[in-house]
């Protein structure tokens, strides 16, 4: 009900909700609901403070039942969640919001959140994704085998639901494929079974050699459905966006990452 009039309608099964919590690091200690007349009127689901994000805590989801909107519940929940996070050493909070959701953007801005970067959400039809003739030794890889230091591969930090911790949490529901040469990892793609691509990375000194295209094709071959979906690609990442544009990826919507500093 909280998302019944949302920009993107949300219908989540219990299984998907459980995966959602695991993927994004749900913390019961830092998540709260507001009850009115015995019913949950609003909620703020949060992860714990994360040192990988400078001590910031990720907000998984925020919502209010339409019947209880404009009653101050958003502010009350923010106060109690941020208070618990600050008590546990958090330096702030971060979240993503759809840019066309004017009311939500305004609510976060009024609460002190500031936009930190733009994020692209797009889909890529599997038609036209053909495996490169070049041999890159593409083969499945375990999530735990991916490089612990990703600085040689990423120009930007993936959002929390696409992070290494998220991949580990849902490892059984992800196909990970790596490009190797002489045993060395030159790049990889990690795609959920439903076609959602969590990560695609190519080592900076091996780009523009067809590795990214080959990884996309391998990802497409590994899942059912007719398309790949990319959620939260940093709009400033010229390399990844150029690859997606080359295959005529279609934009679905745009999000912005917002941060609140304590």
MIPALUM-170626 format. One record per residue (C-alpha): residue in three letters; x, y, z. Coordinates in Angstrom, 2 decimals. Layout:
N
<r><residuo>ala</residuo><c1>X</c1><c2>Y</c2><c3>Z</c3></r>
...
! end
This chain:
262
<r><residuo>unk</residuo><c1>0.00</c1><c2>0.00</c2><c3>0.00</c3></r>
<r><residuo>unk</residuo><c1>2.86</c1><c2>2.36</c2><c3>0.72</c3></r>
<r><residuo>unk</residuo><c1>3.92</c1><c2>2.08</c2><c3>-2.92</c3></r>
<r><residuo>unk</residuo><c1>0.45</c1><c2>1.72</c2><c3>-4.48</c3></r>
<r><residuo>unk</residuo><c1>0.78</c1><c2>5.12</c2><c3>-6.19</c3></r>
<r><residuo>unk</residuo><c1>4.54</c1><c2>5.01</c2><c3>-6.62</c3></r>
<r><residuo>unk</residuo><c1>6.30</c1><c2>5.99</c2><c3>-9.84</c3></r>
<r><residuo>unk</residuo><c1>7.24</c1><c2>2.32</c2><c3>-10.31</c3></r>
<r><residuo>unk</residuo><c1>4.55</c1><c2>0.00</c2><c3>-8.82</c3></r>
<r><residuo>unk</residuo><c1>6.04</c1><c2>-2.47</c2><c3>-6.36</c3></r>
<r><residuo>unk</residuo><c1>4.68</c1><c2>-5.97</c2><c3>-5.84</c3></r>
<r><residuo>unk</residuo><c1>7.15</c1><c2>-8.09</c2><c3>-3.87</c3></r>
<r><residuo>unk</residuo><c1>6.73</c1><c2>-11.71</c2><c3>-2.83</c3></r>
<r><residuo>unk</residuo><c1>7.96</c1><c2>-12.90</c2><c3>0.56</c3></r>
<r><residuo>unk</residuo><c1>10.91</c1><c2>-14.61</c2><c3>-1.16</c3></r>
<r><residuo>unk</residuo><c1>11.88</c1><c2>-11.44</c2><c3>-3.00</c3></r>
<r><residuo>unk</residuo><c1>11.48</c1><c2>-9.37</c2><c3>0.15</c3></r>
<r><residuo>unk</residuo><c1>13.82</c1><c2>-11.75</c2><c3>1.98</c3></r>
<r><residuo>unk</residuo><c1>16.36</c1><c2>-11.47</c2><c3>-0.85</c3></r>
<r><residuo>unk</residuo><c1>15.90</c1><c2>-7.69</c2><c3>-0.79</c3></r>
<r><residuo>unk</residuo><c1>16.87</c1><c2>-7.61</c2><c3>2.89</c3></r>
<r><residuo>unk</residuo><c1>19.91</c1><c2>-9.86</c2><c3>2.43</c3></r>
<r><residuo>unk</residuo><c1>21.12</c1><c2>-7.99</c2><c3>-0.64</c3></r>
<r><residuo>unk</residuo><c1>20.93</c1><c2>-4.56</c2><c3>0.94</c3></r>
<r><residuo>unk</residuo><c1>22.10</c1><c2>-5.44</c2><c3>4.44</c3></r>
<r><residuo>unk</residuo><c1>18.88</c1><c2>-4.96</c2><c3>6.43</c3></r>
<r><residuo>unk</residuo><c1>19.53</c1><c2>-4.32</c2><c3>10.13</c3></r>
<r><residuo>unk</residuo><c1>16.62</c1><c2>-4.82</c2><c3>12.53</c3></r>
<r><residuo>unk</residuo><c1>18.46</c1><c2>-2.72</c2><c3>15.12</c3></r>
<r><residuo>unk</residuo><c1>18.43</c1><c2>0.29</c2><c3>12.79</c3></r>
<r><residuo>unk</residuo><c1>15.01</c1><c2>-0.18</c2><c3>11.16</c3></r>
<r><residuo>unk</residuo><c1>11.75</c1><c2>1.12</c2><c3>12.61</c3></r>
<r><residuo>unk</residuo><c1>8.02</c1><c2>1.18</c2><c3>11.89</c3></r>
<r><residuo>unk</residuo><c1>5.32</c1><c2>3.59</c2><c3>13.03</c3></r>
<r><residuo>unk</residuo><c1>2.10</c1><c2>1.95</c2><c3>14.24</c3></r>
<r><residuo>unk</residuo><c1>-1.32</c1><c2>3.60</c2><c3>14.30</c3></r>
<r><residuo>unk</residuo><c1>-4.39</c1><c2>1.77</c2><c3>15.59</c3></r>
<r><residuo>unk</residuo><c1>-2.37</c1><c2>-1.45</c2><c3>15.62</c3></r>
<r><residuo>unk</residuo><c1>-1.44</c1><c2>-1.14</c2><c3>11.94</c3></r>
<r><residuo>unk</residuo><c1>1.94</c1><c2>-0.34</c2><c3>10.40</c3></r>
<r><residuo>unk</residuo><c1>1.43</c1><c2>3.16</c2><c3>9.05</c3></r>
<r><residuo>unk</residuo><c1>5.00</c1><c2>3.88</c2><c3>7.93</c3></r>
<r><residuo>unk</residuo><c1>8.44</c1><c2>2.29</c2><c3>7.89</c3></r>
<r><residuo>unk</residuo><c1>12.12</c1><c2>3.15</c2><c3>7.48</c3></r>
<r><residuo>unk</residuo><c1>14.36</c1><c2>0.17</c2><c3>6.74</c3></r>
<r><residuo>unk</residuo><c1>18.08</c1><c2>0.72</c2><c3>7.18</c3></r>
<r><residuo>unk</residuo><c1>21.37</c1><c2>-1.12</c2><c3>7.09</c3></r>
<r><residuo>unk</residuo><c1>24.01</c1><c2>-0.75</c2><c3>9.79</c3></r>
<r><residuo>unk</residuo><c1>26.86</c1><c2>1.80</c2><c3>9.52</c3></r>
<r><residuo>unk</residuo><c1>29.30</c1><c2>0.55</c2><c3>6.88</c3></r>
<r><residuo>unk</residuo><c1>33.04</c1><c2>1.34</c2><c3>6.99</c3></r>
<r><residuo>unk</residuo><c1>33.22</c1><c2>0.77</c2><c3>3.21</c3></r>
<r><residuo>unk</residuo><c1>31.08</c1><c2>3.91</c2><c3>2.87</c3></r>
<r><residuo>unk</residuo><c1>32.96</c1><c2>6.00</c2><c3>5.40</c3></r>
<r><residuo>unk</residuo><c1>30.65</c1><c2>4.94</c2><c3>8.20</c3></r>
<r><residuo>unk</residuo><c1>27.48</c1><c2>5.90</c2><c3>6.33</c3></r>
<r><residuo>unk</residuo><c1>24.37</c1><c2>3.70</c2><c3>6.60</c3></r>
<r><residuo>unk</residuo><c1>22.28</c1><c2>2.69</c2><c3>3.60</c3></r>
<r><residuo>unk</residuo><c1>18.53</c1><c2>3.25</c2><c3>3.61</c3></r>
<r><residuo>unk</residuo><c1>16.87</c1><c2>0.25</c2><c3>1.99</c3></r>
<r><residuo>unk</residuo><c1>13.35</c1><c2>1.62</c2><c3>1.74</c3></r>
<r><residuo>unk</residuo><c1>11.03</c1><c2>4.27</c2><c3>3.18</c3></r>
<r><residuo>unk</residuo><c1>7.26</c1><c2>4.31</c2><c3>2.86</c3></r>
<r><residuo>unk</residuo><c1>4.01</c1><c2>5.56</c2><c3>4.37</c3></r>
<r><residuo>unk</residuo><c1>0.51</c1><c2>4.18</c2><c3>3.89</c3></r>
<r><residuo>unk</residuo><c1>-1.48</c1><c2>6.76</c2><c3>1.86</c3></r>
<r><residuo>unk</residuo><c1>-4.02</c1><c2>7.08</c2><c3>4.70</c3></r>
<r><residuo>unk</residuo><c1>-1.34</c1><c2>8.32</c2><c3>7.09</c3></r>
<r><residuo>unk</residuo><c1>0.64</c1><c2>10.68</c2><c3>4.89</c3></r>
<r><residuo>unk</residuo><c1>1.24</c1><c2>14.32</c2><c3>5.83</c3></r>
<r><residuo>unk</residuo><c1>1.01</c1><c2>13.40</c2><c3>9.50</c3></r>
<r><residuo>unk</residuo><c1>4.69</c1><c2>13.81</c2><c3>10.41</c3></r>
<r><residuo>unk</residuo><c1>5.58</c1><c2>10.12</c2><c3>10.43</c3></r>
<r><residuo>unk</residuo><c1>8.44</c1><c2>10.59</c2><c3>7.94</c3></r>
<r><residuo>unk</residuo><c1>10.18</c1><c2>13.06</c2><c3>10.24</c3></r>
<r><residuo>unk</residuo><c1>9.57</c1><c2>10.98</c2><c3>13.35</c3></r>
<r><residuo>unk</residuo><c1>11.02</c1><c2>7.87</c2><c3>11.74</c3></r>
<r><residuo>unk</residuo><c1>14.03</c1><c2>9.77</c2><c3>10.40</c3></r>
<r><residuo>unk</residuo><c1>14.71</c1><c2>11.08</c2><c3>13.90</c3></r>
<r><residuo>unk</residuo><c1>14.64</c1><c2>7.68</c2><c3>15.58</c3></r>
<r><residuo>unk</residuo><c1>16.56</c1><c2>5.88</c2><c3>12.81</c3></r>
<r><residuo>unk</residuo><c1>19.27</c1><c2>8.53</c2><c3>12.57</c3></r>
<r><residuo>unk</residuo><c1>19.49</c1><c2>8.66</c2><c3>16.36</c3></r>
<r><residuo>unk</residuo><c1>20.10</c1><c2>4.91</c2><c3>16.61</c3></r>
<r><residuo>unk</residuo><c1>22.62</c1><c2>5.03</c2><c3>13.78</c3></r>
<r><residuo>unk</residuo><c1>24.50</c1><c2>7.96</c2><c3>15.32</c3></r>
<r><residuo>unk</residuo><c1>24.60</c1><c2>6.16</c2><c3>18.66</c3></r>
<r><residuo>unk</residuo><c1>26.26</c1><c2>3.24</c2><c3>16.89</c3></r>
<r><residuo>unk</residuo><c1>28.90</c1><c2>5.43</c2><c3>15.24</c3></r>
<r><residuo>unk</residuo><c1>27.35</c1><c2>6.22</c2><c3>11.85</c3></r>
<r><residuo>unk</residuo><c1>28.58</c1><c2>9.32</c2><c3>10.07</c3></r>
<r><residuo>unk</residuo><c1>25.42</c1><c2>9.74</c2><c3>8.03</c3></r>
<r><residuo>unk</residuo><c1>22.85</c1><c2>8.08</c2><c3>5.78</c3></r>
<r><residuo>unk</residuo><c1>22.53</c1><c2>7.50</c2><c3>2.05</c3></r>
<r><residuo>unk</residuo><c1>19.77</c1><c2>6.39</c2><c3>-0.30</c3></r>
<r><residuo>unk</residuo><c1>18.56</c1><c2>6.52</c2><c3>-3.89</c3></r>
<r><residuo>unk</residuo><c1>15.40</c1><c2>8.23</c2><c3>-5.09</c3></r>
<r><residuo>unk</residuo><c1>13.80</c1><c2>8.39</c2><c3>-8.54</c3></r>
<r><residuo>unk</residuo><c1>14.41</c1><c2>11.89</c2><c3>-9.86</c3></r>
<r><residuo>unk</residuo><c1>10.86</c1><c2>12.25</c2><c3>-11.23</c3></r>
<r><residuo>unk</residuo><c1>9.40</c1><c2>11.52</c2><c3>-7.77</c3></r>
<r><residuo>unk</residuo><c1>9.23</c1><c2>15.21</c2><c3>-6.89</c3></r>
<r><residuo>unk</residuo><c1>7.50</c1><c2>14.74</c2><c3>-3.53</c3></r>
<r><residuo>unk</residuo><c1>10.06</c1><c2>12.24</c2><c3>-2.29</c3></r>
<r><residuo>unk</residuo><c1>12.99</c1><c2>14.34</c2><c3>-3.50</c3></r>
<r><residuo>unk</residuo><c1>11.57</c1><c2>17.40</c2><c3>-1.76</c3></r>
<r><residuo>unk</residuo><c1>10.99</c1><c2>15.46</c2><c3>1.47</c3></r>
<r><residuo>unk</residuo><c1>14.59</c1><c2>14.27</c2><c3>1.57</c3></r>
<r><residuo>unk</residuo><c1>15.93</c1><c2>17.73</c2><c3>0.70</c3></r>
<r><residuo>unk</residuo><c1>13.84</c1><c2>19.29</c2><c3>3.47</c3></r>
<r><residuo>unk</residuo><c1>15.30</c1><c2>16.71</c2><c3>5.85</c3></r>
<r><residuo>unk</residuo><c1>18.84</c1><c2>17.78</c2><c3>4.94</c3></r>
<r><residuo>unk</residuo><c1>19.78</c1><c2>15.16</c2><c3>2.35</c3></r>
<r><residuo>unk</residuo><c1>21.90</c1><c2>16.40</c2><c3>-0.56</c3></r>
<r><residuo>unk</residuo><c1>22.30</c1><c2>14.88</c2><c3>-4.02</c3></r>
<r><residuo>unk</residuo><c1>25.70</c1><c2>13.22</c2><c3>-4.45</c3></r>
<r><residuo>unk</residuo><c1>25.54</c1><c2>11.65</c2><c3>-7.94</c3></r>
<r><residuo>unk</residuo><c1>23.20</c1><c2>10.72</c2><c3>-10.77</c3></r>
<r><residuo>unk</residuo><c1>22.38</c1><c2>7.08</c2><c3>-11.49</c3></r>
<r><residuo>unk</residuo><c1>21.12</c1><c2>5.50</c2><c3>-14.69</c3></r>
<r><residuo>unk</residuo><c1>18.65</c1><c2>2.61</c2><c3>-14.91</c3></r>
<r><residuo>unk</residuo><c1>18.35</c1><c2>1.01</c2><c3>-18.34</c3></r>
<r><residuo>unk</residuo><c1>17.56</c1><c2>-2.20</c2><c3>-20.19</c3></r>
<r><residuo>unk</residuo><c1>19.46</c1><c2>-3.90</c2><c3>-22.96</c3></r>
<r><residuo>unk</residuo><c1>17.76</c1><c2>-6.41</c2><c3>-25.30</c3></r>
<r><residuo>unk</residuo><c1>19.70</c1><c2>-9.65</c2><c3>-25.67</c3></r>
<r><residuo>unk</residuo><c1>19.30</c1><c2>-9.50</c2><c3>-29.45</c3></r>
<r><residuo>unk</residuo><c1>22.51</c1><c2>-8.24</c2><c3>-30.97</c3></r>
<r><residuo>unk</residuo><c1>24.74</c1><c2>-9.32</c2><c3>-28.11</c3></r>
<r><residuo>unk</residuo><c1>27.09</c1><c2>-11.73</c2><c3>-29.80</c3></r>
<r><residuo>unk</residuo><c1>30.16</c1><c2>-13.32</c2><c3>-28.29</c3></r>
<r><residuo>unk</residuo><c1>33.37</c1><c2>-11.68</c2><c3>-29.47</c3></r>
<r><residuo>unk</residuo><c1>35.65</c1><c2>-13.76</c2><c3>-31.67</c3></r>
<r><residuo>unk</residuo><c1>38.54</c1><c2>-12.88</c2><c3>-29.38</c3></r>
<r><residuo>unk</residuo><c1>39.44</c1><c2>-15.52</c2><c3>-26.83</c3></r>
<r><residuo>unk</residuo><c1>39.37</c1><c2>-14.13</c2><c3>-23.31</c3></r>
<r><residuo>unk</residuo><c1>39.06</c1><c2>-17.38</c2><c3>-21.41</c3></r>
<r><residuo>unk</residuo><c1>35.50</c1><c2>-16.59</c2><c3>-20.30</c3></r>
<r><residuo>unk</residuo><c1>34.42</c1><c2>-18.96</c2><c3>-17.54</c3></r>
<r><residuo>unk</residuo><c1>32.26</c1><c2>-19.02</c2><c3>-14.40</c3></r>
<r><residuo>unk</residuo><c1>33.85</c1><c2>-17.66</c2><c3>-11.27</c3></r>
<r><residuo>unk</residuo><c1>32.88</c1><c2>-17.87</c2><c3>-7.61</c3></r>
<r><residuo>unk</residuo><c1>32.02</c1><c2>-14.57</c2><c3>-5.95</c3></r>
<r><residuo>unk</residuo><c1>34.74</c1><c2>-15.19</c2><c3>-3.38</c3></r>
<r><residuo>unk</residuo><c1>37.34</c1><c2>-15.36</c2><c3>-6.18</c3></r>
<r><residuo>unk</residuo><c1>36.70</c1><c2>-11.80</c2><c3>-7.34</c3></r>
<r><residuo>unk</residuo><c1>39.51</c1><c2>-9.35</c2><c3>-6.55</c3></r>
<r><residuo>unk</residuo><c1>39.40</c1><c2>-7.95</c2><c3>-3.02</c3></r>
<r><residuo>unk</residuo><c1>40.94</c1><c2>-4.71</c2><c3>-4.32</c3></r>
<r><residuo>unk</residuo><c1>38.66</c1><c2>-3.42</c2><c3>-7.08</c3></r>
<r><residuo>unk</residuo><c1>40.39</c1><c2>-0.09</c2><c3>-7.74</c3></r>
<r><residuo>unk</residuo><c1>42.07</c1><c2>-1.40</c2><c3>-10.89</c3></r>
<r><residuo>unk</residuo><c1>38.64</c1><c2>-2.27</c2><c3>-12.35</c3></r>
<r><residuo>unk</residuo><c1>36.11</c1><c2>0.33</c2><c3>-11.18</c3></r>
<r><residuo>unk</residuo><c1>36.03</c1><c2>4.07</c2><c3>-11.89</c3></r>
<r><residuo>unk</residuo><c1>33.25</c1><c2>4.44</c2><c3>-9.32</c3></r>
<r><residuo>unk</residuo><c1>31.89</c1><c2>2.61</c2><c3>-6.32</c3></r>
<r><residuo>unk</residuo><c1>28.78</c1><c2>0.47</c2><c3>-6.98</c3></r>
<r><residuo>unk</residuo><c1>25.74</c1><c2>1.38</c2><c3>-4.92</c3></r>
<r><residuo>unk</residuo><c1>25.20</c1><c2>-0.88</c2><c3>-1.87</c3></r>
<r><residuo>unk</residuo><c1>22.75</c1><c2>-3.28</c2><c3>-3.53</c3></r>
<r><residuo>unk</residuo><c1>25.37</c1><c2>-4.00</c2><c3>-6.19</c3></r>
<r><residuo>unk</residuo><c1>28.37</c1><c2>-4.16</c2><c3>-3.86</c3></r>
<r><residuo>unk</residuo><c1>30.62</c1><c2>-7.12</c2><c3>-3.16</c3></r>
<r><residuo>unk</residuo><c1>28.75</c1><c2>-7.75</c2><c3>0.11</c3></r>
<r><residuo>unk</residuo><c1>25.45</c1><c2>-7.87</c2><c3>-1.78</c3></r>
<r><residuo>unk</residuo><c1>26.87</c1><c2>-10.42</c2><c3>-4.22</c3></r>
<r><residuo>unk</residuo><c1>28.11</c1><c2>-12.57</c2><c3>-1.36</c3></r>
<r><residuo>unk</residuo><c1>24.71</c1><c2>-12.41</c2><c3>0.38</c3></r>
<r><residuo>unk</residuo><c1>22.90</c1><c2>-13.71</c2><c3>-2.72</c3></r>
<r><residuo>unk</residuo><c1>25.72</c1><c2>-15.74</c2><c3>-4.26</c3></r>
<r><residuo>unk</residuo><c1>23.44</c1><c2>-18.68</c2><c3>-5.05</c3></r>
<r><residuo>unk</residuo><c1>21.24</c1><c2>-16.50</c2><c3>-7.23</c3></r>
<r><residuo>unk</residuo><c1>23.98</c1><c2>-14.89</c2><c3>-9.31</c3></r>
<r><residuo>unk</residuo><c1>25.88</c1><c2>-15.99</c2><c3>-12.40</c3></r>
<r><residuo>unk</residuo><c1>29.41</c1><c2>-14.59</c2><c3>-12.26</c3></r>
<r><residuo>unk</residuo><c1>31.62</c1><c2>-14.87</c2><c3>-15.35</c3></r>
<r><residuo>unk</residuo><c1>35.22</c1><c2>-13.73</c2><c3>-15.62</c3></r>
<r><residuo>unk</residuo><c1>37.58</c1><c2>-12.99</c2><c3>-18.48</c3></r>
<r><residuo>unk</residuo><c1>41.04</c1><c2>-14.37</c2><c3>-17.80</c3></r>
<r><residuo>unk</residuo><c1>44.41</c1><c2>-14.35</c2><c3>-19.49</c3></r>
<r><residuo>unk</residuo><c1>47.20</c1><c2>-16.49</c2><c3>-18.11</c3></r>
<r><residuo>unk</residuo><c1>45.13</c1><c2>-16.98</c2><c3>-14.97</c3></r>
<r><residuo>unk</residuo><c1>44.83</c1><c2>-13.23</c2><c3>-14.46</c3></r>
<r><residuo>unk</residuo><c1>41.34</c1><c2>-11.70</c2><c3>-14.10</c3></r>
<r><residuo>unk</residuo><c1>40.87</c1><c2>-9.02</c2><c3>-16.77</c3></r>
<r><residuo>unk</residuo><c1>37.20</c1><c2>-8.40</c2><c3>-16.03</c3></r>
<r><residuo>unk</residuo><c1>33.93</c1><c2>-9.93</c2><c3>-14.87</c3></r>
<r><residuo>unk</residuo><c1>30.18</c1><c2>-9.65</c2><c3>-14.99</c3></r>
<r><residuo>unk</residuo><c1>27.78</c1><c2>-10.62</c2><c3>-12.21</c3></r>
<r><residuo>unk</residuo><c1>24.14</c1><c2>-11.04</c2><c3>-13.22</c3></r>
<r><residuo>unk</residuo><c1>21.14</c1><c2>-12.21</c2><c3>-11.21</c3></r>
<r><residuo>unk</residuo><c1>19.08</c1><c2>-15.04</c2><c3>-12.62</c3></r>
<r><residuo>unk</residuo><c1>16.32</c1><c2>-12.60</c2><c3>-13.58</c3></r>
<r><residuo>unk</residuo><c1>18.71</c1><c2>-10.68</c2><c3>-15.87</c3></r>
<r><residuo>unk</residuo><c1>19.58</c1><c2>-7.81</c2><c3>-13.53</c3></r>
<r><residuo>unk</residuo><c1>23.27</c1><c2>-7.00</c2><c3>-13.91</c3></r>
<r><residuo>unk</residuo><c1>24.86</c1><c2>-6.14</c2><c3>-10.57</c3></r>
<r><residuo>unk</residuo><c1>28.40</c1><c2>-5.54</c2><c3>-11.82</c3></r>
<r><residuo>unk</residuo><c1>30.40</c1><c2>-5.40</c2><c3>-15.02</c3></r>
<r><residuo>unk</residuo><c1>34.04</c1><c2>-4.47</c2><c3>-14.74</c3></r>
<r><residuo>unk</residuo><c1>37.08</c1><c2>-4.49</c2><c3>-17.00</c3></r>
<r><residuo>unk</residuo><c1>40.59</c1><c2>-3.78</c2><c3>-15.81</c3></r>
<r><residuo>unk</residuo><c1>41.50</c1><c2>-0.24</c2><c3>-16.78</c3></r>
<r><residuo>unk</residuo><c1>44.62</c1><c2>-1.24</c2><c3>-18.72</c3></r>
<r><residuo>unk</residuo><c1>42.66</c1><c2>-3.76</c2><c3>-20.84</c3></r>
<r><residuo>unk</residuo><c1>39.69</c1><c2>-1.68</c2><c3>-21.96</c3></r>
<r><residuo>unk</residuo><c1>38.58</c1><c2>-1.08</c2><c3>-25.55</c3></r>
<r><residuo>unk</residuo><c1>39.66</c1><c2>-4.59</c2><c3>-26.54</c3></r>
<r><residuo>unk</residuo><c1>36.23</c1><c2>-6.21</c2><c3>-26.70</c3></r>
<r><residuo>unk</residuo><c1>36.24</c1><c2>-7.67</c2><c3>-23.19</c3></r>
<r><residuo>unk</residuo><c1>33.18</c1><c2>-5.71</c2><c3>-22.06</c3></r>
<r><residuo>unk</residuo><c1>31.19</c1><c2>-6.75</c2><c3>-25.13</c3></r>
<r><residuo>unk</residuo><c1>32.16</c1><c2>-10.39</c2><c3>-24.61</c3></r>
<r><residuo>unk</residuo><c1>31.11</c1><c2>-10.24</c2><c3>-20.96</c3></r>
<r><residuo>unk</residuo><c1>27.74</c1><c2>-8.72</c2><c3>-21.89</c3></r>
<r><residuo>unk</residuo><c1>27.13</c1><c2>-11.52</c2><c3>-24.38</c3></r>
<r><residuo>unk</residuo><c1>28.13</c1><c2>-14.14</c2><c3>-21.83</c3></r>
<r><residuo>unk</residuo><c1>25.77</c1><c2>-12.60</c2><c3>-19.26</c3></r>
<r><residuo>unk</residuo><c1>22.92</c1><c2>-12.68</c2><c3>-21.78</c3></r>
<r><residuo>unk</residuo><c1>23.58</c1><c2>-16.33</c2><c3>-22.55</c3></r>
<r><residuo>unk</residuo><c1>23.56</c1><c2>-17.26</c2><c3>-18.86</c3></r>
<r><residuo>unk</residuo><c1>20.04</c1><c2>-16.05</c2><c3>-18.03</c3></r>
<r><residuo>unk</residuo><c1>16.50</c1><c2>-16.55</c2><c3>-19.26</c3></r>
<r><residuo>unk</residuo><c1>14.37</c1><c2>-13.68</c2><c3>-20.49</c3></r>
<r><residuo>unk</residuo><c1>14.82</c1><c2>-11.29</c2><c3>-23.36</c3></r>
<r><residuo>unk</residuo><c1>16.88</c1><c2>-8.51</c2><c3>-21.79</c3></r>
<r><residuo>unk</residuo><c1>19.51</c1><c2>-7.44</c2><c3>-19.30</c3></r>
<r><residuo>unk</residuo><c1>18.66</c1><c2>-4.70</c2><c3>-16.82</c3></r>
<r><residuo>unk</residuo><c1>21.22</c1><c2>-2.31</c2><c3>-15.34</c3></r>
<r><residuo>unk</residuo><c1>20.27</c1><c2>-0.56</c2><c3>-12.10</c3></r>
<r><residuo>unk</residuo><c1>22.25</c1><c2>2.39</c2><c3>-10.74</c3></r>
<r><residuo>unk</residuo><c1>25.03</c1><c2>2.91</c2><c3>-13.26</c3></r>
<r><residuo>unk</residuo><c1>26.95</c1><c2>6.04</c2><c3>-12.30</c3></r>
<r><residuo>unk</residuo><c1>26.14</c1><c2>8.62</c2><c3>-14.97</c3></r>
<r><residuo>unk</residuo><c1>29.70</c1><c2>9.98</c2><c3>-14.83</c3></r>
<r><residuo>unk</residuo><c1>31.21</c1><c2>6.61</c2><c3>-15.81</c3></r>
<r><residuo>unk</residuo><c1>32.04</c1><c2>7.21</c2><c3>-19.46</c3></r>
<r><residuo>unk</residuo><c1>33.37</c1><c2>3.70</c2><c3>-20.08</c3></r>
<r><residuo>unk</residuo><c1>30.34</c1><c2>1.69</c2><c3>-18.89</c3></r>
<r><residuo>unk</residuo><c1>27.81</c1><c2>4.11</c2><c3>-20.38</c3></r>
<r><residuo>unk</residuo><c1>29.62</c1><c2>4.09</c2><c3>-23.74</c3></r>
<r><residuo>unk</residuo><c1>29.43</c1><c2>0.29</c2><c3>-23.75</c3></r>
<r><residuo>unk</residuo><c1>25.70</c1><c2>0.35</c2><c3>-22.99</c3></r>
<r><residuo>unk</residuo><c1>25.03</c1><c2>3.04</c2><c3>-25.59</c3></r>
<r><residuo>unk</residuo><c1>26.94</c1><c2>1.08</c2><c3>-28.21</c3></r>
<r><residuo>unk</residuo><c1>24.34</c1><c2>-1.66</c2><c3>-27.89</c3></r>
<r><residuo>unk</residuo><c1>21.48</c1><c2>0.86</c2><c3>-27.77</c3></r>
<r><residuo>unk</residuo><c1>20.48</c1><c2>0.43</c2><c3>-24.16</c3></r>
<r><residuo>unk</residuo><c1>17.09</c1><c2>1.99</c2><c3>-23.42</c3></r>
<r><residuo>unk</residuo><c1>16.80</c1><c2>4.23</c2><c3>-20.37</c3></r>
<r><residuo>unk</residuo><c1>14.01</c1><c2>3.26</c2><c3>-17.97</c3></r>
<r><residuo>unk</residuo><c1>14.41</c1><c2>5.97</c2><c3>-15.37</c3></r>
<r><residuo>unk</residuo><c1>17.00</c1><c2>8.04</c2><c3>-13.54</c3></r>
<r><residuo>unk</residuo><c1>17.81</c1><c2>8.06</c2><c3>-9.85</c3></r>
<r><residuo>unk</residuo><c1>19.94</c1><c2>10.27</c2><c3>-7.70</c3></r>
<r><residuo>unk</residuo><c1>21.95</c1><c2>9.20</c2><c3>-4.74</c3></r>
<r><residuo>unk</residuo><c1>21.39</c1><c2>11.42</c2><c3>-1.72</c3></r>
<r><residuo>unk</residuo><c1>23.36</c1><c2>11.71</c2><c3>1.50</c3></r>
<r><residuo>unk</residuo><c1>22.73</c1><c2>13.12</c2><c3>4.95</c3></r>
<r><residuo>unk</residuo><c1>25.75</c1><c2>13.86</c2><c3>7.15</c3></r>
<r><residuo>unk</residuo><c1>25.45</c1><c2>13.73</c2><c3>10.95</c3></r>
! end
